[in-house]
Amino acid sequence: MIVNLFKRLKRDYLVIDSFYMVISNIYSKGMAYLFYFITAVILGTEGFGILRGLMPLIDTVTILFCSGIPPSMARYISQYSERDYSWIFSILLVMVILSTFGALFIFLLKYILGGGYRDIDTSLYAVAAFTVIASSFISWSRGVLQGLLKIKDLSKTWIVEYLFKIPLAVVLSNSLGVLGAILSVSLSYIFGGFFGFQMLRRYIEIGRLDIFNTLWEKRDLIREVILYSIPIALGTASYRLLNDVDSIVIMSLLGAQENGIYGYASLLSRGVFLFASAVGIPLLPRVAKSGDFKSIKKALLINLVLITPVLLVMFLFPGEVLKIFFGVEDERAVISLKVLSISAGFMSSYTVCTSALQGLGYGKIPLYILLVGITLNTVLNYILVKKIGVVGGAYGTLISSILISVLIMIYLKRCIKSAGEGI
């Protein structure tokens, strides 16, 4: 019986792909924790607070300006698997151009956000801008591998990225401080992107490329890919912003020191998301290709099984977890971690549902729901952080997470019911 079960699991590609992504995400998230732990020790709480204040801006701008294109590209690659792939290189050119505009926007945020952000040196915004551009290549290669359903090779790009990031973080943070820590991120993007490109060369024949002519000849397809990517980019950027509004508000209102304390709890709670993304990444192209609603139910169940033990550890032993990872003994961080662990549970289910809706062609719906969540989270954080400090950021995030998770589950159930299926 057990042998037959393993045989069925071996033939279940969603389970296999999810397994690869779980392993690679455990590694990458573990390395991300190590990265932040190392930089926290080297930079101190204030420097760590600055890093935690800038990284959400880098990630949000990167996603907003070009990172919606890779999942859109993955969808079209999976649907048109028998066609010419020369157009994907023209997509890369578009991504580089868009990310350059994003890099320029990074400088404006210093004055738009003000407060603690205005106190950050301009040189840090310059290296942050470089990181935005560097990320376009690695995200493009991952989008291609995802569309080809080469999830094992996709997972390897995270391994390579962090193999470079950790040593670079140690060396550059010691020599250049916060600037070096951010620079290690951008350089690891470049190395990881080059490795991803070498992986996809196994599956795509690359002859002589005429990127500009292809851009014109395939303009209809490229336009379709870009247009479809807009709601994905807005939704994903909004998702990232929803999870980082608390840190941004704390950085702006209370400064780097307080943001560093809150950053410890926030970082640990994000561990839950590695399971949700591991399930959601292979789910999107499979739903887009087959429209299989049973895969959605299976993905939600897999996610629930994976996150429950992690949530229990963080909720029941927050002080111990904080001390083990960062050597922190601060009551504000303990309370924040307990609250944020509950929030992470809701957001992990939301992540899987978002991938399902994107695969079904409802990319705009998660955006609308997120806009509601961001608005609520921003208002709550501004009020609660000013009133009760960093813990207020955790409570604001929890309330917003519950709301958007309930809304997206209701809509997904309605979509499946209208198609004559049932979750």
VOPAGU-2260 file (C-alpha; in pm, 1 decimal, decimal comma):
REM VOPAGU-2260
SITE   aa  ch    i         X         Y         Z
SITE  MET   A    0       0,0       0,0       0,0
SITE  ILE   A    1     276,0     240,9      96,3
SITE  VAL   A    2     473,6     140,2    -211,9
SITE  ASN   A    3     173,2     215,4    -433,6
SITE  LEU   A    4     131,8     550,9    -262,7
SITE  PHE   A    5     491,4     645,4    -338,9
SITE  LYS   A    6     446,2     535,1    -699,4
SITE  ARG   A    7     140,7     757,8    -736,0
SITE  LEU   A    8     323,9    1049,4    -579,2
SITE  LYS   A    9     616,4     993,2    -814,8
SITE  ARG   A   10     379,7    1026,8   -1111,2
SITE  ASP   A   11     211,7    1336,8    -966,0
SITE  TYR   A   12     409,4    1621,5   -1121,4
SITE  LEU   A   13     248,7    1889,9    -905,9
SITE  VAL   A   14     372,4    1710,4    -594,4
SITE  ILE   A   15     717,2    1651,3    -746,4
SITE  ASP   A   16     753,6    2011,4    -864,5
SITE  SER   A   17     633,0    2136,1    -526,8
SITE  PHE   A   18     890,5    1912,3    -359,1
SITE  TYR   A   19    1171,9    2064,2    -565,8
SITE  MET   A   20    1049,8    2412,9    -483,1
SITE  VAL   A   21    1015,4    2331,9    -112,9
SITE  ILE   A   22    1373,3    2206,3     -96,9
SITE  SER   A   23    1514,7    2502,1    -291,9
SITE  ASN   A   24    1302,0    2750,9     -96,0
SITE  ILE   A   25    1405,7    2598,7     235,4
SITE  TYR   A   26    1764,2    2642,4     122,6
SITE  SER   A   27    1715,1    2993,0     -15,4
SITE  LYS   A   28    1510,5    3112,8     280,5
SITE  GLY   A   29    1758,8    2955,6     515,8
SITE  MET   A   30    2032,0    3141,9     333,7
SITE  ALA   A   31    1818,3    3457,7     343,9
SITE  TYR   A   32    1795,5    3423,7     720,7
SITE  LEU   A   33    2170,7    3370,0     730,6
SITE  PHE   A   34    2217,3    3676,6     509,9
SITE  TYR   A   35    2010,5    3894,7     742,1
SITE  PHE   A   36    2165,4    3738,8    1051,6
SITE  ILE   A   37    2514,8    3811,9     921,4
SITE  THR   A   38    2426,4    4166,8     823,1
SITE  ALA   A   39    2248,4    4221,3    1154,8
SITE  VAL   A   40    2561,2    4117,8    1344,7
SITE  ILE   A   41    2794,4    4318,1    1122,6
SITE  LEU   A   42    2578,3    4629,6    1081,2
SITE  GLY   A   43    2413,5    4645,3    1423,2
SITE  THR   A   44    2044,9    4713,6    1489,7
SITE  GLU   A   45    2042,0    5059,1    1329,2
SITE  GLY   A   46    2225,0    4946,0    1016,7
SITE  PHE   A   47    1999,5    4642,8     998,6
SITE  GLY   A   48    1699,9    4873,8    1029,1
SITE  ILE   A   49    1824,9    5076,7     731,7
SITE  LEU   A   50    1872,1    4756,7     531,3
SITE  ARG   A   51    1521,5    4639,4     625,3
SITE  GLY   A   52    1389,0    4978,9     525,7
SITE  LEU   A   53    1549,8    4981,7     180,1
SITE  MET   A   54    1500,6    4619,1      74,7
SITE  PRO   A   55    1118,8    4644,7      57,5
SITE  LEU   A   56    1154,6    4948,0    -169,3
SITE  ILE   A   57    1395,6    4761,4    -396,7
SITE  ASP   A   58    1171,4    4457,0    -417,8
SITE  THR   A   59     848,1    4652,0    -468,4
SITE  VAL   A   60     991,8    4875,4    -741,0
SITE  THR   A   61    1151,1    4575,1    -913,3
SITE  ILE   A   62     821,0    4388,2    -918,7
SITE  LEU   A   63     620,4    4691,5   -1020,7
SITE  PHE   A   64     837,1    4783,7   -1319,0
SITE  CYS   A   65     929,4    4446,8   -1468,3
SITE  SER   A   66     874,7    4137,6   -1254,2
SITE  GLY   A   67     515,0    4088,5   -1363,3
SITE  ILE   A   68     647,2    3990,9   -1706,5
SITE  PRO   A   69     815,5    3655,5   -1612,8
SITE  PRO   A   70     496,2    3485,0   -1481,7
SITE  SER   A   71     304,6    3624,8   -1779,1
SITE  MET   A   72     574,7    3493,1   -2010,6
SITE  ALA   A   73     557,0    3156,1   -1831,4
SITE  ARG   A   74     185,8    3138,3   -1904,2
SITE  TYR   A   75     229,1    3200,9   -2276,1
SITE  ILE   A   76     527,9    2967,0   -2306,9
SITE  SER   A   77     328,2    2684,9   -2145,7
SITE  GLN   A   78      32,4    2749,7   -2377,4
SITE  TYR   A   79     233,6    2783,0   -2698,7
SITE  SER   A   80     496,6    2518,1   -2636,0
SITE  GLU   A   81     531,5    2426,2   -3004,7
SITE  ARG   A   82     609,6    2773,9   -3128,3
SITE  ASP   A   83     922,3    2980,7   -3183,8
SITE  TYR   A   84    1081,2    3113,4   -2863,6
SITE  SER   A   85    1288,6    3390,5   -3022,5
SITE  TRP   A   86    1046,6    3650,5   -2885,8
SITE  ILE   A   87    1152,8    3586,7   -2525,4
SITE  PHE   A   88    1484,1    3765,8   -2585,5
SITE  SER   A   89    1300,3    4075,9   -2700,4
SITE  ILE   A   90    1106,5    4050,0   -2375,0
SITE  LEU   A   91    1438,7    4063,3   -2189,5
SITE  LEU   A   92    1523,2    4392,5   -2363,9
SITE  VAL   A   93    1187,9    4535,1   -2258,7
SITE  MET   A   94    1249,9    4426,2   -1899,5
SITE  VAL   A   95    1590,9    4595,4   -1887,5
SITE  ILE   A   96    1443,4    4920,4   -2018,8
SITE  LEU   A   97    1156,3    4913,5   -1770,6
SITE  SER   A   98    1384,4    4828,8   -1478,7
SITE  THR   A   99    1599,4    5131,7   -1567,4
SITE  PHE   A  100    1296,2    5354,1   -1517,1
SITE  GLY   A  101    1239,0    5173,6   -1188,6
SITE  ALA   A  102    1595,0    5248,0   -1084,1
SITE  LEU   A  103    1536,3    5619,1   -1138,7
SITE  PHE   A  104    1217,2    5601,5    -934,5
SITE  ILE   A  105    1414,2    5463,8    -636,8
SITE  PHE   A  106    1581,2    5804,9    -593,7
SITE  LEU   A  107    1243,9    5981,0    -574,6
SITE  LEU   A  108    1129,6    5761,0    -288,2
SITE  LYS   A  109    1384,0    5921,4     -56,3
SITE  TYR   A  110    1185,8    6244,6     -69,9
SITE  ILE   A  111     841,0    6094,3    -114,6
SITE  LEU   A  112     861,8    5885,0     203,8
SITE  GLY   A  113    1064,0    6135,4     405,9
SITE  GLY   A  114    1124,5    6080,0     777,9
SITE  GLY   A  115    1384,3    5811,0     840,8
SITE  TYR   A  116    1422,8    5757,0     466,1
SITE  ARG   A  117    1541,8    6112,7     414,7
SITE  ASP   A  118    1826,6    6047,2     656,8
SITE  ILE   A  119    1964,4    5761,2     444,6
SITE  ASP   A  120    2270,8    5850,6     236,8
SITE  THR   A  121    2215,9    5897,0    -138,2
SITE  SER   A  122    2490,2    5644,2    -218,2
SITE  LEU   A  123    2268,0    5371,9     -72,4
SITE  TYR   A  124    1987,9    5469,7    -309,6
SITE  ALA   A  125    2235,8    5448,4    -597,4
SITE  VAL   A  126    2331,3    5087,8    -522,0
SITE  ALA   A  127    1963,3    5010,8    -463,6
SITE  ALA   A  128    1889,7    5141,7    -813,7
SITE  PHE   A  129    2162,1    4917,5    -956,4
SITE  THR   A  130    2001,7    4620,1    -779,7
SITE  VAL   A  131    1667,8    4690,2    -948,6
SITE  ILE   A  132    1830,8    4669,0   -1292,5
SITE  ALA   A  133    2035,4    4359,1   -1202,8
SITE  SER   A  134    1723,0    4171,5   -1095,1
SITE  SER   A  135    1567,3    4185,3   -1443,1
SITE  PHE   A  136    1799,4    3919,5   -1588,8
SITE  ILE   A  137    1751,7    3659,0   -1315,1
SITE  SER   A  138    1373,3    3705,6   -1303,3
SITE  TRP   A  139    1357,2    3670,4   -1683,5
SITE  SER   A  140    1547,9    3339,7   -1683,6
SITE  ARG   A  141    1325,5    3208,5   -1404,9
SITE  GLY   A  142    1014,8    3303,9   -1598,6
SITE  VAL   A  143    1134,8    3107,2   -1900,7
SITE  LEU   A  144    1220,5    2799,1   -1693,6
SITE  GLN   A  145     884,8    2818,5   -1516,7
SITE  GLY   A  146     699,1    2831,9   -1847,7
SITE  LEU   A  147     894,9    2532,3   -1976,4
SITE  LEU   A  148     796,5    2349,8   -1655,5
SITE  LYS   A  149    1163,2    2292,2   -1576,9
SITE  ILE   A  150    1100,6    2342,2   -1207,9
SITE  LYS   A  151    1404,8    2144,3   -1098,5
SITE  ASP   A  152    1633,6    2373,1   -1298,5
SITE  LEU   A  153    1438,2    2676,0   -1179,3
SITE  SER   A  154    1500,8    2574,4    -820,8
SITE  LYS   A  155    1875,1    2555,3    -889,3
SITE  THR   A  156    1887,1    2927,5    -970,5
SITE  TRP   A  157    1803,5    3007,6    -607,0
SITE  ILE   A  158    2080,8    2776,8    -492,1
SITE  VAL   A  159    2337,3    2949,0    -712,6
SITE  GLU   A  160    2213,0    3296,3    -618,6
SITE  TYR   A  161    2271,9    3237,2    -249,6
SITE  LEU   A  162    2599,6    3056,7    -300,1
SITE  PHE   A  163    2728,6    3396,2    -412,0
SITE  LYS   A  164    2519,1    3617,2    -186,1
SITE  ILE   A  165    2641,8    3493,2     153,8
SITE  PRO   A  166    3018,6    3519,7      93,0
SITE  LEU   A  167    2970,2    3854,4     -79,3
SITE  ALA   A  168    2758,0    3978,3     211,8
SITE  VAL   A  169    3029,1    3890,2     462,6
SITE  VAL   A  170    3307,8    4056,5     266,4
SITE  LEU   A  171    3120,8    4362,8     139,1
SITE  SER   A  172    2924,4    4434,7     458,8
SITE  ASN   A  173    3244,9    4436,5     660,2
SITE  SER   A  174    3416,6    4669,0     415,8
SITE  LEU   A  175    3129,5    4889,4     292,5
SITE  GLY   A  176    2856,3    4857,8     556,0
SITE  VAL   A  177    2493,7    4874,8     442,1
SITE  LEU   A  178    2605,1    4968,8      91,7
SITE  GLY   A  179    2805,5    4646,8      69,5
SITE  ALA   A  180    2513,1    4439,2     196,7
SITE  ILE   A  181    2285,1    4569,0     -80,6
SITE  LEU   A  182    2560,9    4538,0    -340,4
SITE  SER   A  183    2597,5    4168,5    -252,2
SITE  VAL   A  184    2230,6    4124,7    -345,3
SITE  SER   A  185    2270,9    4284,4    -687,3
SITE  LEU   A  186    2584,1    4084,8    -770,6
SITE  SER   A  187    2416,7    3758,7    -670,3
SITE  TYR   A  188    2127,4    3845,7    -904,5
SITE  ILE   A  189    2373,4    3879,4   -1190,4
SITE  PHE   A  190    2546,3    3548,0   -1118,7
SITE  GLY   A  191    2216,3    3367,4   -1064,2
SITE  GLY   A  192    2073,9    3510,1   -1384,2
SITE  PHE   A  193    2373,7    3393,9   -1585,2
SITE  PHE   A  194    2334,4    3043,9   -1442,2
SITE  GLY   A  195    1960,6    3043,9   -1526,6
SITE  PHE   A  196    2044,9    3142,5   -1882,7
SITE  GLN   A  197    2281,3    2847,3   -1912,0
SITE  MET   A  198    2003,8    2617,2   -1786,6
SITE  LEU   A  199    1746,3    2732,5   -2040,2
SITE  ARG   A  200    1995,6    2687,7   -2326,1
SITE  ARG   A  201    1942,8    2314,5   -2277,3
SITE  TYR   A  202    1583,2    2346,8   -2391,5
SITE  ILE   A  203    1583,2    2641,1   -2631,0
SITE  GLU   A  204    1798,8    2655,6   -2939,2
SITE  ILE   A  205    1974,2    2991,2   -2947,8
SITE  GLY   A  206    2103,8    3083,7   -3288,7
SITE  ARG   A  207    2166,9    3426,2   -3425,1
SITE  LEU   A  208    1937,0    3667,9   -3244,2
SITE  ASP   A  209    1783,3    3973,2   -3404,2
SITE  ILE   A  210    1615,8    4117,7   -3098,8
SITE  PHE   A  211    1493,1    4444,3   -3250,3
SITE  ASN   A  212    1343,1    4285,0   -3562,3
SITE  THR   A  213    1182,6    4015,4   -3351,0
SITE  LEU   A  214    1043,6    4284,7   -3125,3
SITE  TRP   A  215     863,4    4428,6   -3428,7
SITE  GLU   A  216     766,2    4099,0   -3592,3
SITE  LYS   A  217     628,9    3949,3   -3272,1
SITE  ARG   A  218     487,3    4277,1   -3145,0
SITE  ASP   A  219     133,9    4143,0   -3109,3
SITE  LEU   A  220     242,9    3851,7   -2892,4
SITE  ILE   A  221     485,7    4066,5   -2693,9
SITE  ARG   A  222     216,9    4330,7   -2641,8
SITE  GLU   A  223     -20,9    4060,5   -2520,9
SITE  VAL   A  224     238,9    3927,2   -2277,9
SITE  ILE   A  225     313,8    4275,0   -2142,0
SITE  LEU   A  226     -51,9    4371,3   -2110,3
SITE  TYR   A  227    -126,7    4049,9   -1923,9
SITE  SER   A  228     171,9    4118,0   -1698,9
SITE  ILE   A  229      39,0    4454,4   -1579,6
SITE  PRO   A  230    -223,5    4323,8   -1337,0
SITE  ILE   A  231      21,7    4053,8   -1224,1
SITE  ALA   A  232     291,5    4315,5   -1158,3
SITE  LEU   A  233      51,5    4546,9    -978,9
SITE  GLY   A  234     -89,1    4256,4    -780,5
SITE  THR   A  235     250,4    4113,3    -684,9
SITE  ALA   A  236     391,8    4456,2    -601,4
SITE  SER   A  237      83,1    4528,0    -395,5
SITE  TYR   A  238     126,4    4191,8    -223,7
SITE  ARG   A  239     485,0    4276,5    -139,9
SITE  LEU   A  240     385,4    4623,9     -28,0
SITE  LEU   A  241     107,5    4484,1     189,8
SITE  ASN   A  242     362,5    4272,6     375,8
SITE  ASP   A  243     609,7    4560,8     405,0
SITE  VAL   A  244     386,6    4858,2     478,4
SITE  ASP   A  245     454,3    4797,0     847,5
SITE  SER   A  246     832,3    4817,0     805,4
SITE  ILE   A  247     806,8    5119,4     575,7
SITE  VAL   A  248     580,2    5306,5     818,7
SITE  ILE   A  249     799,9    5216,5    1117,0
SITE  MET   A  250    1112,3    5326,8     930,5
SITE  SER   A  251     950,5    5654,6     832,3
SITE  LEU   A  252     789,9    5735,1    1170,5
SITE  LEU   A  253    1026,1    5577,9    1425,4
SITE  GLY   A  254    1359,2    5544,9    1243,7
SITE  ALA   A  255    1612,0    5271,1    1176,2
SITE  GLN   A  256    1665,2    5150,6    1534,1
SITE  GLU   A  257    1299,6    5060,4    1591,8
SITE  ASN   A  258    1271,0    4916,1    1241,6
SITE  GLY   A  259    1562,6    4686,3    1317,9
SITE  ILE   A  260    1384,6    4545,8    1625,4
SITE  TYR   A  261    1065,0    4487,6    1428,5
SITE  GLY   A  262    1263,7    4348,2    1134,5
SITE  TYR   A  263    1374,6    4045,5    1335,3
SITE  ALA   A  264    1016,3    3931,8    1397,4
SITE  SER   A  265     901,8    4020,7    1048,1
SITE  LEU   A  266    1181,8    3822,5     886,1
SITE  LEU   A  267    1111,2    3505,9    1083,5
SITE  SER   A  268     738,7    3514,0    1009,9
SITE  ARG   A  269     817,3    3523,1     636,9
SITE  GLY   A  270     945,7    3166,7     662,1
SITE  VAL   A  271     589,5    3046,4     611,1
SITE  PHE   A  272     579,3    3201,2     262,4
SITE  LEU   A  273     848,1    2969,3     129,8
SITE  PHE   A  274     595,7    2684,1     139,0
SITE  ALA   A  275     321,1    2886,2     -28,2
SITE  SER   A  276     550,1    2997,1    -311,0
SITE  ALA   A  277     680,7    2641,9    -349,6
SITE  VAL   A  278     326,2    2524,7    -421,2
SITE  GLY   A  279     213,8    2832,2    -614,9
SITE  ILE   A  280     500,9    2851,6    -866,7
SITE  PRO   A  281     433,5    2514,9   -1036,7
SITE  LEU   A  282      56,8    2559,0    -991,8
SITE  LEU   A  283      28,0    2867,3   -1217,2
SITE  PRO   A  284     142,7    2719,8   -1551,9
SITE  ARG   A  285     -37,4    2388,9   -1488,0
SITE  VAL   A  286    -369,9    2560,8   -1424,2
SITE  ALA   A  287    -313,4    2787,1   -1726,8
SITE  LYS   A  288    -246,3    2486,8   -1947,5
SITE  SER   A  289    -510,5    2241,1   -1825,2
SITE  GLY   A  290    -764,9    2441,6   -1622,5
SITE  ASP   A  291    -758,0    2158,3   -1367,6
SITE  PHE   A  292    -947,9    2275,6   -1059,0
SITE  LYS   A  293    -844,6    1965,6    -863,4
SITE  SER   A  294    -486,3    2094,8    -868,8
SITE  ILE   A  295    -600,8    2403,4    -678,4
SITE  LYS   A  296    -757,4    2195,7    -402,0
SITE  LYS   A  297    -446,2    1979,3    -384,2
SITE  ALA   A  298    -217,8    2284,3    -367,6
SITE  LEU   A  299    -415,2    2432,9     -78,2
SITE  LEU   A  300    -397,5    2104,6     113,2
SITE  ILE   A  301     -23,6    2069,0      51,4
SITE  ASN   A  302      29,7    2425,6     172,1
SITE  LEU   A  303    -174,8    2365,1     489,4
SITE  VAL   A  304      18,0    2050,1     577,8
SITE  LEU   A  305     351,9    2225,0     528,4
SITE  ILE   A  306     287,7    2548,7     717,6
SITE  THR   A  307     111,2    2417,6    1029,8
SITE  PRO   A  308     422,1    2292,7    1216,2
SITE  VAL   A  309     612,7    2612,5    1140,1
SITE  LEU   A  310     327,5    2832,2    1260,3
SITE  LEU   A  311     296,4    2638,9    1585,4
SITE  VAL   A  312     667,3    2674,2    1664,4
SITE  MET   A  313     670,1    3049,9    1603,1
SITE  PHE   A  314     346,3    3111,3    1793,3
SITE  LEU   A  315     423,1    2893,2    2096,0
SITE  PHE   A  316     795,2    2970,8    2129,6
SITE  PRO   A  317     852,2    3318,3    1981,5
SITE  GLY   A  318    1108,3    3425,5    2241,8
SITE  GLU   A  319    1316,1    3114,2    2195,8
SITE  VAL   A  320    1306,0    3142,5    1816,2
SITE  LEU   A  321    1417,3    3506,6    1825,3
SITE  LYS   A  322    1700,6    3425,9    2063,3
SITE  ILE   A  323    1821,5    3130,4    1854,5
SITE  PHE   A  324    1824,7    3320,7    1527,0
SITE  PHE   A  325    1928,1    3670,2    1635,3
SITE  GLY   A  326    2010,7    3662,5    2004,6
SITE  VAL   A  327    1730,0    3913,7    2062,4
SITE  GLU   A  328    1542,7    3942,2    2391,9
SITE  ASP   A  329    1288,4    4217,5    2338,9
SITE  GLU   A  330     923,8    4193,3    2442,6
SITE  ARG   A  331     812,8    4402,5    2145,5
SITE  ALA   A  332     977,6    4159,2    1905,2
SITE  VAL   A  333     822,8    3859,0    2087,0
SITE  ILE   A  334     468,4    3997,1    2065,2
SITE  SER   A  335     522,0    4102,3    1704,8
SITE  LEU   A  336     638,8    3753,1    1605,0
SITE  LYS   A  337     333,9    3586,2    1761,1
SITE  VAL   A  338      98,1    3821,2    1581,4
SITE  LEU   A  339     285,9    3805,0    1251,6
SITE  SER   A  340     296,1    3424,7    1255,3
SITE  ILE   A  341     -85,0    3418,5    1251,5
SITE  SER   A  342     -85,3    3674,5     972,3
SITE  ALA   A  343     161,0    3462,9     772,4
SITE  GLY   A  344     -74,3    3165,8     789,0
SITE  PHE   A  345    -353,9    3362,7     624,0
SITE  MET   A  346    -119,3    3514,8     367,6
SITE  SER   A  347      19,9    3175,3     264,1
SITE  SER   A  348    -329,6    3058,0     164,8
SITE  TYR   A  349    -381,1    3386,8     -13,9
SITE  THR   A  350     -58,9    3327,9    -211,4
SITE  VAL   A  351    -175,0    2988,8    -341,5
SITE  CYS   A  352    -517,8    3128,9    -436,1
SITE  THR   A  353    -350,3    3415,9    -621,9
SITE  SER   A  354    -142,8    3175,9    -833,3
SITE  ALA   A  355    -458,6    2979,0    -914,2
SITE  LEU   A  356    -651,0    3288,8   -1024,5
SITE  GLN   A  357    -359,1    3411,3   -1235,0
SITE  GLY   A  358    -341,0    3073,4   -1407,3
SITE  LEU   A  359    -714,8    3087,2   -1476,9
SITE  GLY   A  360    -677,8    3430,6   -1635,8
SITE  TYR   A  361    -814,4    3640,8   -1348,5
SITE  GLY   A  362    -499,4    3843,0   -1287,4
SITE  LYS   A  363    -689,7    4159,7   -1198,0
SITE  ILE   A  364    -890,4    4014,5    -910,1
SITE  PRO   A  365    -599,5    3968,7    -664,7
SITE  LEU   A  366    -498,7    4326,9    -745,3
SITE  TYR   A  367    -837,4    4468,4    -649,2
SITE  ILE   A  368    -837,5    4271,4    -325,5
SITE  LEU   A  369    -481,4    4376,2    -245,5
SITE  LEU   A  370    -559,0    4742,9    -302,3
SITE  VAL   A  371    -825,5    4714,9     -36,2
SITE  GLY   A  372    -577,7    4540,6     193,8
SITE  ILE   A  373    -299,9    4793,1     133,4
SITE  THR   A  374    -530,4    5085,4     199,8
SITE  LEU   A  375    -650,0    4930,4     524,5
SITE  ASN   A  376    -300,3    4822,7     629,2
SITE  THR   A  377    -151,7    5166,6     562,5
SITE  VAL   A  378    -420,6    5342,1     764,1
SITE  LEU   A  379    -401,5    5091,4    1050,8
SITE  ASN   A  380     -21,8    5101,2    1061,3
SITE  TYR   A  381      -8,9    5478,0    1061,1
SITE  ILE   A  382    -256,4    5493,8    1350,3
SITE  LEU   A  383    -131,9    5196,7    1553,3
SITE  VAL   A  384     243,3    5254,4    1509,5
SITE  LYS   A  385     207,7    5612,2    1629,2
SITE  LYS   A  386      -4,1    5493,7    1922,4
SITE  ILE   A  387     165,1    5171,8    2047,3
SITE  GLY   A  388     492,1    5152,7    1852,7
SITE  VAL   A  389     626,6    4858,3    1653,4
SITE  VAL   A  390     365,7    4611,3    1784,9
SITE  GLY   A  391     101,5    4824,5    1616,5
SITE  GLY   A  392     254,6    4736,2    1282,6
SITE  ALA   A  393     203,6    4365,6    1352,2
SITE  TYR   A  394    -162,5    4409,6    1449,0
SITE  GLY   A  395    -233,3    4622,7    1143,2
SITE  THR   A  396     -80,5    4356,5     917,9
SITE  LEU   A  397    -281,3    4077,9    1085,4
SITE  ILE   A  398    -616,2    4250,9    1038,1
SITE  SER   A  399    -541,8    4325,4     673,8
SITE  SER   A  400    -422,1    3968,9     606,9
SITE  ILE   A  401    -740,3    3815,3     744,2
SITE  LEU   A  402    -956,4    4043,7     531,6
SITE  ILE   A  403    -789,1    3979,9     196,5
SITE  SER   A  404    -756,6    3604,4     256,9
SITE  VAL   A  405   -1129,6    3572,3     319,2
SITE  LEU   A  406   -1212,8    3785,4      15,2
SITE  ILE   A  407    -995,1    3589,0    -227,8
SITE  MET   A  408   -1122,0    3251,7    -102,7
SITE  ILE   A  409   -1479,4    3366,9    -159,2
SITE  TYR   A  410   -1401,2    3480,5    -513,2
SITE  LEU   A  411   -1205,2    3166,0    -603,8
SITE  LYS   A  412   -1492,0    2948,3    -481,4
SITE  ARG   A  413   -1732,1    3153,4    -693,7
SITE  CYS   A  414   -1513,3    3108,3   -1003,5
SITE  ILE   A  415   -1498,2    2733,0    -958,8
SITE  LYS   A  416   -1869,5    2708,2    -885,2
SITE  SER   A  417   -1952,1    2902,8   -1200,5
SITE  ALA   A  418   -1742,7    2654,5   -1400,8
SITE  GLY   A  419   -1947,0    2366,1   -1265,0
SITE  GLU   A  420   -1672,8    2238,7   -1034,5
SITE  GLY   A  421   -1634,1    2231,2    -661,9
SITE  ILE   A  422   -1344,4    2280,1    -432,9
